[in-house]
């Protein structure tokens, strides 16, 4: 294992700390609405991902420090 020295301040994937956060959407409609809001905030289209191997859906994006944020909707909760 090799480590790298990370500078203080902004998040770095090479330093211990928060790397990924996932939240659950209450409904598919909530997930779709959040996807539209995230797209508008970034001034670009934003797509809800629907993997072919499941009925679940998720949106993934990064915060300003590049920490990955997921909003997940489990299709079984329909």
N, CA, C and O atoms as a Tinker XYZ file with bonds, in Angstrom:
   312  protein
     1  N      0.841000   -1.173000    0.000000    73     2
     2  CA     0.000000    0.000000    0.000000    64     1     3
     3  C      0.886000    1.236000    0.000000    63     2     4     5
     4  O      1.888000    1.308000    0.711000    81     3
     5  N      0.495000    2.193000   -0.806000    73     3     6
     6  CA     1.252000    3.437000   -0.914000    64     5     7
     7  C      0.354000    4.591000   -0.507000    63     6     8     9
     8  O     -0.819000    4.629000   -0.877000    81     7
     9  N      0.885000    5.507000    0.232000    73     7    10
    10  CA     0.116000    6.681000    0.626000    64     9    11
    11  C      0.716000    7.926000   -0.009000    63    10    12    13
    12  O      1.903000    7.966000   -0.334000    81    11
    13  N     -0.108000    8.919000   -0.177000    73    11    14
    14  CA     0.340000   10.214000   -0.700000    64    13    15
    15  C      0.009000   11.281000    0.313000    63    14    16    17
    16  O     -0.979000   11.179000    1.039000    81    15
    17  N      0.809000   12.270000    0.359000    73    15    18
    18  CA     0.565000   13.381000    1.266000    64    17    19
    19  C     -0.457000   14.318000    0.626000    63    18    20    21
    20  O     -0.284000   14.746000   -0.515000    81    19
    21  N     -1.496000   14.627000    1.347000    73    19    22
    22  CA    -2.537000   15.529000    0.851000    64    21    23
    23  C     -2.413000   16.865000    1.568000    63    22    24    25
    24  O     -2.120000   16.924000    2.763000    81    23
    25  N     -2.639000   17.920000    0.824000    73    23    26
    26  CA    -2.576000   19.244000    1.444000    64    25    27
    27  C     -3.812000   19.471000    2.309000    63    26    28    29
    28  O     -4.869000   18.887000    2.072000    81    27
    29  N     -3.659000   20.319000    3.304000    73    27    30
    30  CA    -4.802000   20.662000    4.165000    64    29    31
    31  C     -5.805000   21.468000    3.348000    63    30    32    33
    32  O     -5.453000   22.040000    2.317000    81    31
    33  N     -7.033000   21.514000    3.801000    73    31    34
    34  CA    -8.043000   22.309000    3.104000    64    33    35
    35  C     -9.075000   21.434000    2.448000    63    34    36    37
    36  O     -9.766000   20.668000    3.120000    81    35
    37  N     -9.188000   21.538000    1.136000    73    35    38
    38  CA   -10.213000   20.812000    0.386000    64    37    39
    39  C    -10.086000   19.307000    0.546000    63    38    40    41
    40  O     -9.029000   18.779000    0.891000    81    39
    41  N    -11.196000   18.638000    0.285000    73    39    42
    42  CA   -11.245000   17.184000    0.336000    64    41    43
    43  C    -10.225000   16.574000   -0.607000    63    42    44    45
    44  O     -9.999000   17.091000   -1.702000    81    43
    45  N     -9.614000   15.486000   -0.193000    73    43    46
    46  CA    -8.714000   14.720000   -1.042000    64    45    47
    47  C     -9.008000   13.242000   -0.848000    63    46    48    49
    48  O     -9.155000   12.781000    0.284000    81    47
    49  N     -9.096000   12.496000   -1.938000    73    47    50
    50  CA    -9.336000   11.058000   -1.837000    64    49    51
    51  C     -8.148000   10.332000   -1.234000    63    50    52    53
    52  O     -8.246000    9.149000   -0.909000    81    51
    53  N     -7.028000   11.025000   -1.082000    73    51    54
    54  CA    -5.823000   10.414000   -0.519000    64    53    55
    55  C     -5.708000   10.634000    0.987000    63    54    56    57
    56  O     -4.721000   10.224000    1.598000    81    55
    57  N     -6.693000   11.268000    1.582000    73    55    58
    58  CA    -6.690000   11.523000    3.020000    64    57    59
    59  C     -7.933000   10.864000    3.615000    63    58    60    61
    60  O     -8.982000   10.815000    2.973000    81    59
    61  N     -7.816000   10.365000    4.827000    73    59    62
    62  CA    -8.966000    9.734000    5.483000    64    61    63
    63  C    -10.090000   10.749000    5.645000    63    62    64    65
    64  O     -9.851000   11.921000    5.936000    81    63
    65  N    -11.313000   10.283000    5.452000    73    63    66
    66  CA   -12.463000   11.167000    5.618000    64    65    67
    67  C    -13.628000   10.709000    4.768000    63    66    68    69
    68  O    -13.604000    9.618000    4.199000    81    67
    69  N    -14.627000   11.532000    4.685000    73    67    70
    70  CA   -15.843000   11.230000    3.951000    64    69    71
    71  C    -15.560000   11.147000    2.448000    63    70    72    73
    72  O    -14.907000   12.024000    1.882000    81    71
    73  N    -16.056000   10.089000    1.813000    73    71    74
    74  CA   -15.820000    9.901000    0.384000    64    73    75
    75  C    -17.120000    9.734000   -0.405000    63    74    76    77
    76  O    -17.159000   10.056000   -1.593000    81    75
    77  N    -18.171000    9.244000    0.226000    73    75    78
    78  CA   -19.377000    8.888000   -0.512000    64    77    79
    79  C    -20.569000    8.906000    0.435000    63    78    80    81
    80  O    -20.487000    8.388000    1.549000    81    79
    81  N    -21.679000    9.500000   -0.004000    73    79    82
    82  CA   -22.897000    9.545000    0.796000    64    81    83
    83  C    -24.066000    9.133000   -0.093000    63    82    84    85
    84  O    -24.167000    9.570000   -1.239000    81    83
    85  N    -24.951000    8.290000    0.443000    73    83    86
    86  CA   -26.135000    7.882000   -0.312000    64    85    87
    87  C    -27.380000    8.164000    0.517000    63    86    88    89
    88  O    -27.423000    7.901000    1.719000    81    87
    89  N    -28.385000    8.701000   -0.151000    73    87    90
    90  CA   -29.676000    8.967000    0.465000    64    89    91
    91  C    -30.731000    8.159000   -0.270000    63    90    92    93
    92  O    -30.548000    7.822000   -1.440000    81    91
    93  N    -31.839000    7.842000    0.403000    73    91    94
    94  CA   -32.946000    7.132000   -0.226000    64    93    95
    95  C    -34.053000    8.114000   -0.579000    63    94    96    97
    96  O    -34.420000    8.969000    0.227000    81    95
    97  N    -34.575000    7.983000   -1.781000    73    95    98
    98  CA   -35.722000    8.785000   -2.209000    64    97    99
    99  C    -36.996000    8.092000   -1.741000    63    98   100   101
   100  O    -37.083000    6.864000   -1.765000    81    99
   101  N    -37.977000    8.869000   -1.320000    73    99   102
   102  CA   -39.241000    8.309000   -0.845000    64   101   103
   103  C    -40.070000    7.724000   -1.986000    63   102   104   105
   104  O    -40.835000    6.781000   -1.780000    81   103
   105  N    -39.921000    8.283000   -3.195000    73   103   106
   106  CA   -40.694000    7.796000   -4.338000    64   105   107
   107  C    -39.903000    8.036000   -5.620000    63   106   108   109
   108  O    -38.941000    8.805000   -5.643000    81   107
   109  N    -40.324000    7.371000   -6.671000    73   107   110
   110  CA   -39.681000    7.578000   -7.968000    64   109   111
   111  C    -39.914000    9.003000   -8.443000    63   110   112   113
   112  O    -39.036000    9.598000   -9.068000    81   111
   113  N    -41.082000    9.555000   -8.158000    73   111   114
   114  CA   -41.385000   10.934000   -8.551000    64   113   115
   115  C    -40.435000   11.909000   -7.855000    63   114   116   117
   116  O    -39.980000   12.877000   -8.465000    81   115
   117  N    -40.137000   11.655000   -6.578000    73   115   118
   118  CA   -39.171000   12.495000   -5.860000    64   117   119
   119  C    -37.794000   12.414000   -6.502000    63   118   120   121
   120  O    -37.112000   13.428000   -6.652000    81   119
   121  N    -37.387000   11.206000   -6.880000    73   119   122
   122  CA   -36.078000   11.021000   -7.515000    64   121   123
   123  C    -36.016000   11.766000   -8.840000    63   122   124   125
   124  O    -35.036000   12.459000   -9.116000    81   123
   125  N    -37.055000   11.629000   -9.664000    73   123   126
   126  CA   -37.083000   12.323000  -10.953000    64   125   127
   127  C    -37.050000   13.838000  -10.762000    63   126   128   129
   128  O    -36.351000   14.539000  -11.493000    81   127
   129  N    -37.800000   14.346000   -9.785000    73   127   130
   130  CA   -37.819000   15.783000   -9.517000    64   129   131
   131  C    -36.459000   16.292000   -9.058000    63   130   132   133
   132  O    -36.023000   17.370000   -9.462000    81   131
   133  N    -35.793000   15.515000   -8.216000    73   131   134
   134  CA   -34.465000   15.914000   -7.767000    64   133   135
   135  C    -33.476000   15.886000   -8.927000    63   134   136   137
   136  O    -32.603000   16.750000   -9.022000    81   135
   137  N    -33.608000   14.904000   -9.805000    73   135   138
   138  CA   -32.748000   14.852000  -10.994000    64   137   139
   139  C    -32.899000   16.100000  -11.853000    63   138   140   141
   140  O    -31.911000   16.641000  -12.349000    81   139
   141  N    -34.139000   16.556000  -12.030000    73   139   142
   142  CA   -34.378000   17.785000  -12.798000    64   141   143
   143  C    -33.773000   18.992000  -12.085000    63   142   144   145
   144  O    -33.169000   19.852000  -12.726000    81   143
   145  N    -33.931000   19.062000  -10.759000    73   143   146
   146  CA   -33.388000   20.195000   -9.995000    64   145   147
   147  C    -31.862000   20.229000  -10.049000    63   146   148   149
   148  O    -31.268000   21.298000  -10.189000    81   147
   149  N    -31.234000   19.072000   -9.939000    73   147   150
   150  CA   -29.766000   19.009000  -10.023000    64   149   151
   151  C    -29.309000   19.445000  -11.410000    63   150   152   153
   152  O    -28.319000   20.164000  -11.543000    81   151
   153  N    -30.025000   19.012000  -12.436000    73   151   154
   154  CA   -29.691000   19.427000  -13.807000    64   153   155
   155  C    -29.806000   20.921000  -14.003000    63   154   156   157
   156  O    -28.936000   21.535000  -14.620000    81   155
   157  N    -30.878000   21.520000  -13.483000    73   155   158
   158  CA   -31.047000   22.974000  -13.605000    64   157   159
   159  C    -29.943000   23.718000  -12.863000    63   158   160   161
   160  O    -29.439000   24.729000  -13.352000    81   159
   161  N    -29.567000   23.227000  -11.693000    73   159   162
   162  CA   -28.525000   23.899000  -10.900000    64   161   163
   163  C    -27.187000   23.875000  -11.623000    63   162   164   165
   164  O    -26.390000   24.805000  -11.500000    81   163
   165  N    -26.942000   22.806000  -12.379000    73   163   166
   166  CA   -25.687000   22.698000  -13.120000    64   165   167
   167  C    -25.801000   23.166000  -14.557000    63   166   168   169
   168  O    -24.832000   23.086000  -15.312000    81   167
   169  N    -26.990000   23.663000  -14.953000    73   167   170
   170  CA   -27.234000   24.147000  -16.312000    64   169   171
   171  C    -26.918000   23.102000  -17.373000    63   170   172   173
   172  O    -26.372000   23.424000  -18.428000    81   171
   173  N    -27.264000   21.846000  -17.089000    73   171   174
   174  CA   -27.064000   20.774000  -18.068000    64   173   175
   175  C    -28.084000   19.680000  -17.798000    63   174   176   177
   176  O    -28.553000   19.534000  -16.669000    81   175
   177  N    -28.426000   18.921000  -18.810000    73   175   178
   178  CA   -29.370000   17.823000  -18.587000    64   177   179
   179  C    -28.786000   16.825000  -17.591000    63   178   180   181
   180  O    -27.581000   16.574000  -17.592000    81   179
   181  N    -29.630000   16.266000  -16.752000    73   179   182
   182  CA   -29.182000   15.290000  -15.759000    64   181   183
   183  C    -30.082000   14.081000  -15.850000    63   182   184   185
   184  O    -31.304000   14.206000  -15.776000    81   183
   185  N    -29.492000   12.914000  -16.010000    73   183   186
   186  CA   -30.245000   11.691000  -16.270000    64   185   187
   187  C    -30.309000   10.806000  -15.031000    63   186   188   189
   188  O    -29.309000   10.616000  -14.339000    81   187
   189  N    -31.481000   10.273000  -14.762000    73   187   190
   190  CA   -31.645000    9.252000  -13.732000    64   189   191
   191  C    -31.165000    7.941000  -14.332000    63   190   192   193
   192  O    -31.613000    7.553000  -15.411000    81   191
   193  N    -30.258000    7.252000  -13.645000    73   191   194
   194  CA   -29.718000    5.986000  -14.156000    64   193   195
   195  C    -30.625000    4.833000  -13.734000    63   194   196   197
   196  O    -31.074000    4.750000  -12.590000    81   195
   197  N    -30.875000    3.956000  -14.688000    73   195   198
   198  CA   -31.675000    2.754000  -14.449000    64   197   199
   199  C    -30.895000    1.557000  -14.974000    63   198   200   201
   200  O    -31.019000    1.215000  -16.150000    81   199
   201  N    -30.093000    0.912000  -14.128000    73   199   202
   202  CA   -29.305000   -0.234000  -14.593000    64   201   203
   203  C    -30.199000   -1.316000  -15.188000    63   202   204   205
   204  O    -31.292000   -1.566000  -14.680000    81   203
   205  N    -29.750000   -1.949000  -16.242000    73   203   206
   206  CA   -30.544000   -2.966000  -16.930000    64   205   207
   207  C    -30.802000   -4.216000  -16.116000    63   206   208   209
   208  O    -31.714000   -4.978000  -16.436000    81   207
   209  N    -30.025000   -4.447000  -15.077000    73   207   210
   210  CA   -30.143000   -5.674000  -14.298000    64   209   211
   211  C    -31.104000   -5.539000  -13.103000    63   210   212   213
   212  O    -31.285000   -6.492000  -12.344000    81   211
   213  N    -31.719000   -4.351000  -12.937000    73   211   214
   214  CA   -32.617000   -4.124000  -11.808000    64   213   215
   215  C    -33.644000   -3.054000  -12.170000    63   214   216   217
   216  O    -33.469000   -2.328000  -13.149000    81   215
   217  N    -34.697000   -2.956000  -11.395000    73   215   218
   218  CA   -35.691000   -1.897000  -11.601000    64   217   219
   219  C    -35.389000   -0.664000  -10.763000    63   218   220   221
   220  O    -36.089000    0.341000  -10.874000    81   219
   221  N    -34.355000   -0.724000   -9.923000    73   219   222
   222  CA   -33.967000    0.406000   -9.088000    64   221   223
   223  C    -33.499000    1.566000   -9.952000    63   222   224   225
   224  O    -33.192000    1.392000  -11.131000    81   223
   225  N    -33.450000    2.746000   -9.356000    73   223   226
   226  CA   -32.973000    3.929000  -10.074000    64   225   227
   227  C    -32.123000    4.772000   -9.133000    63   226   228   229
   228  O    -32.310000    4.740000   -7.917000    81   227
   229  N    -31.180000    5.534000   -9.708000    73   227   230
   230  CA   -30.259000    6.334000   -8.893000    64   229   231
   231  C    -29.790000    7.556000   -9.677000    63   230   232   233
   232  O    -29.664000    7.509000  -10.901000    81   231
   233  N    -29.536000    8.637000   -8.969000    73   231   234
   234  CA   -28.805000    9.747000   -9.567000    64   233   235
   235  C    -27.521000    9.896000   -8.766000    63   234   236   237
   236  O    -27.512000    9.732000   -7.546000    81   235
   237  N    -26.446000   10.208000   -9.462000    73   235   238
   238  CA   -25.126000   10.341000   -8.847000    64   237   239
   239  C    -24.523000   11.654000   -9.308000    63   238   240   241
   240  O    -24.543000   11.974000  -10.497000    81   239
   241  N    -23.995000   12.400000   -8.376000    73   239   242
   242  CA   -23.308000   13.648000   -8.717000    64   241   243
   243  C    -22.298000   13.951000   -7.629000    63   242   244   245
   244  O    -22.264000   13.266000   -6.607000    81   243
   245  N    -21.480000   14.961000   -7.833000    73   243   246
   246  CA   -20.476000   15.331000   -6.849000    64   245   247
   247  C    -20.763000   16.689000   -6.258000    63   246   248   249
   248  O    -21.296000   17.573000   -6.930000    81   247
   249  N    -20.406000   16.854000   -4.989000    73   247   250
   250  CA   -20.553000   18.168000   -4.372000    64   249   251
   251  C    -19.336000   19.019000   -4.756000    63   250   252   253
   252  O    -18.464000   18.525000   -5.469000    81   251
   253  N    -19.246000   20.262000   -4.315000    73   251   254
   254  CA   -18.119000   21.120000   -4.708000    64   253   255
   255  C    -16.744000   20.574000   -4.325000    63   254   256   257
   256  O    -15.743000   20.948000   -4.937000    81   255
   257  N    -16.680000   19.696000   -3.324000    73   255   258
   258  CA   -15.402000   19.087000   -2.948000    64   257   259
   259  C    -15.190000   17.730000   -3.607000    63   258   260   261
   260  O    -14.281000   16.993000   -3.226000    81   259
   261  N    -16.016000   17.395000   -4.588000    73   259   262
   262  CA   -15.948000   16.127000   -5.332000    64   261   263
   263  C    -16.292000   14.912000   -4.481000    63   262   264   265
   264  O    -15.840000   13.806000   -4.777000    81   263
   265  N    -17.075000   15.097000   -3.440000    73   263   266
   266  CA   -17.573000   13.961000   -2.675000    64   265   267
   267  C    -18.796000   13.430000   -3.424000    63   266   268   269
   268  O    -19.718000   14.182000   -3.738000    81   267
   269  N    -18.791000   12.126000   -3.705000    73   267   270
   270  CA   -19.882000   11.537000   -4.480000    64   269   271
   271  C    -21.151000   11.471000   -3.648000    63   270   272   273
   272  O    -21.141000   11.008000   -2.508000    81   271
   273  N    -22.250000   11.944000   -4.241000    73   271   274
   274  CA   -23.568000   11.897000   -3.612000    64   273   275
   275  C    -24.502000   11.073000   -4.491000    63   274   276   277
   276  O    -24.599000   11.306000   -5.695000    81   275
   277  N    -25.180000   10.119000   -3.889000    73   275   278
   278  CA   -26.162000    9.293000   -4.607000    64   277   279
   279  C    -27.524000    9.481000   -3.960000    63   278   280   281
   280  O    -27.640000    9.559000   -2.737000    81   279
   281  N    -28.555000    9.553000   -4.798000    73   279   282
   282  CA   -29.930000    9.488000   -4.332000    64   281   283
   283  C    -30.493000    8.218000   -4.976000    63   282   284   285
   284  O    -30.569000    8.113000   -6.200000    81   283
   285  N    -30.880000    7.272000   -4.150000    73   283   286
   286  CA   -31.262000    5.938000   -4.609000    64   285   287
   287  C    -32.743000    5.707000   -4.361000    63   286   288   289
   288  O    -33.272000    6.071000   -3.311000    81   287
   289  N    -33.406000    5.099000   -5.334000    73   287   290
   290  CA   -34.800000    4.697000   -5.176000    64   289   291
   291  C    -34.889000    3.194000   -5.366000    63   290   292   293
   292  O    -34.643000    2.696000   -6.465000    81   291
   293  N    -35.240000    2.455000   -4.303000    73   291   294
   294  CA   -35.397000    1.006000   -4.444000    64   293   295
   295  C    -36.771000    0.680000   -5.028000    63   294   296   297
   296  O    -37.797000    0.972000   -4.414000    81   295
   297  N    -36.785000    0.086000   -6.191000    73   295   298
   298  CA   -38.049000   -0.206000   -6.879000    64   297   299
   299  C    -38.953000   -1.095000   -6.053000    63   298   300   301
   300  O    -40.171000   -1.068000   -6.235000    81   299
   301  N    -38.399000   -1.874000   -5.162000    73   299   302
   302  CA   -39.218000   -2.744000   -4.334000    64   301   303
   303  C    -40.097000   -1.947000   -3.372000    63   302   304   305
   304  O    -41.040000   -2.489000   -2.796000    81   303
   305  N    -39.785000   -0.649000   -3.196000    73   303   306
   306  CA   -40.567000    0.190000   -2.301000    64   305   307
   307  C    -41.748000    0.845000   -2.995000    63   306   308   309
   308  O    -42.330000    1.780000   -2.446000    81   307
   309  N    -42.121000    0.386000   -4.185000    73   307   310
   310  CA   -43.207000    0.994000   -4.956000    64   309   311
   311  C    -44.516000    0.914000   -4.222000    63   310   312
   312  O    -45.537000    1.379000   -4.728000    81   311
